[in-house]
Amino acid sequence: MAPATPPDPPANAVADPWDALETGGALEDLPPGLRQAADRVVEHLCVLRGGGPFLSSVDARLLVGWLNEGVGPGLICTALERVAERRRRRRVKAPLALRSCRSEVTRLRAGVSDPRVPPAVREGASLPVKGDLADLARATLEALDRLSGGREARAEAAIDLVRRFHAAAWDAASSEHGALRATAAAELATFRQDMDPVEWEASVEEVARDLLRQRFPLLSASAVWDRLQGP
């Protein structure tokens, strides 16, 4: 029996995407379409965990493989947020990485919805903030309501809005950074002796950013994705 013919790759795919990567996992040499999509995922990862826009060689190859298969950045960002939420509950010590969300990407690609969306999201919770952050959240929600176009296009645009909101919210909450990091350090105290200084700082930063994100249950990639994938 002749082997099955593989499906045609996306129009912007490259024959060997790993050959397009620079040493160390940089994404500079990708074709423009893939590079733009990769940048959006890397930016979202940075918003979730803090730190610079660097991927390990393993994560870079994984990301380009997904994109080359036609997996959209919105789906990957949603998978990252769902994994980040589970990591928060379990207080995972290792830094958040793309390889952590392989299974979640597979589930989303199969169309399996995660039933563990917080009840507050399903019920349309109010945003428990005041002042500039509340204004920023309200403006983002209004922008989400104004999105038009097909489901996939709206999902991608919505997740871009969510990412920009959380990046801006972190900057706007600069006066709280010290308190957020102190709370994060207290939550992680039992793990400190098992971490080297770099792991410790990365974990504290990730948890601190998560503490701020928890104030905005309607403004997560996961909540937006579920809303736009529904009937």
Salt bridges, closest charged atoms under 4 A:
GLU28 OE1 - ARG35 NH1 3.22
ASP39 OD1 - ARG35 NE 3.05
GLU43 OE1 - ARG163 NE 3.43
ASP59 OD1 - ARG99 NH1 3.14
GLU69 OE1 - ARG109 NH1 2.92
GLU81 OE2 - HIS44 NE2 2.91
GLU85 OE2 - ARG88 NH2 2.89
GLU85 OE2 - ARG89 NH1 3.11
GLU104 OE2 - ARG82 NH1 3.63
GLU104 OE1 - ARG86 NH2 2.67
GLU104 OE1 - ARG107 NH2 2.84
ASP114 OD2 - ARG86 NH1 3.36
ASP114 OD1 - ARG116 NE 3.11
ASP135 OD1 - ARG138 NH1 3.12
ASP145 OD1 - ARG227 NH2 2.91
GLU156 OE1 - ARG40 NH2 3.33
ASP160 OD2 - ARG40 NH2 2.93
ASP160 OD1 - ARG163 NH2 2.93
GLU176 OE1 - ARG215 NH2 2.58
GLU187 OE1 - ARG91 NH2 2.11
ASP194 OD2 - LYS93 NZ 3.97
GLU205 OE1 - ARG181 NE 2.80
GLU205 OE2 - ARG209 NE 3.03
GLU206 OE2 - ARG87 NE 3.14
ASP210 OD2 - ARG88 NE 3.23
ASP210 OD1 - ARG213 NH2 3.02
ASP226 OD1 - ARG82 NH2 2.51
